[in-house]
Amino acid sequence: MTTTDAEPSQLTKWDPGLTERVTAVTRPFLKRYFRAEVRDLDNIPPGGALLVCNHSGGLLPMDVPILAAEFYAHHGYDRPLYTLSHDMLMTGPTGEFFRRIGYISANHENADAALRSGGLVVVFPGGDYDVYRPTLRANVIDFAGRTGYVRAALNAGVPIVPAVGIGGQETQLFLSRGTWLAERLGPIARLARTKIVPISFGFPFGLSLVVPPNLPLPAKITMRVLPPIDIEAEFGADPDIDEVDAHVRRVMQRALDELAAERRLPVLG
């Protein structure tokens, strides 16, 4: 499949009117329940850009709703914010709804088309590995060695905009990614296309192996958008992918450490 043939319908599905109505409902809740805060939104440049974030919150991550609500409140609804998402989110009766508010299937073709269209594209390189990181490693940037996001930015000729969030991993107690359990489950885990079976503890069900899904505690969630990285300007016309990835993670880790130093208590912030 070529870039020009890459599911253009998913990009054209974005509905600014519906997005604005959804944001009008969700933003007050996110501001009150999670005391949501997104700093330095002016660091987002015009035109296509790849927003690279750490992912937090387990089965019910709040980073995308919070980031989207604050982005649109700050920048308006003239430019879409696309989120690269797992195919599971894009199927079934809710798939159309998510497409209309900016979610697109996570593949190289969609990412390239969205970036070249001038959209802001959100990617979580660590995916499920990151979102279920144990509470004891809540403030560690770990993409599990995935560097495809660097190639996506290079191919589209857009900057990488790092962003970090803290607090999402305090919405429940994450005990283990359960990689060992997935290995023991063997064909069952492979059928589910997963290498993890996360174990967590929360409210109201207590111990959970993905299900039953516990409700997130009202932890204060703070996100920060960092200055954009022009890959070619900083690393040359033929950059080393691993070097760029290491730099992005280093910048993000430093920012996450600064946010962590501000927090006084878990959940309370």
Secondary structure, 3 states (H helix, E strand, C coil): CCHHHCCHHHHHCCCHHHHHHHHHHHHHHHHHHCCCEEECHHHCCCCCEEEEECCCCCCCCCHHHHHHHHHHHHHCCCCCEEEEECHHHHCCCCHHHHHHCCEEECCHHHHHHHHHCCCEEEECCCHHHHHCCCHHHCCCCCCCCCCHHHHHHHHHCCCEEEEEEECHHHCCEEEECCHHHHHHHCHHHHHCCCCCCCEEEEECCEEECCCCCCECCCCCCEEEECCCECHHHHHCCCCCHHHHHHHHHHHHHHHHHHHHHHCCCCCCC
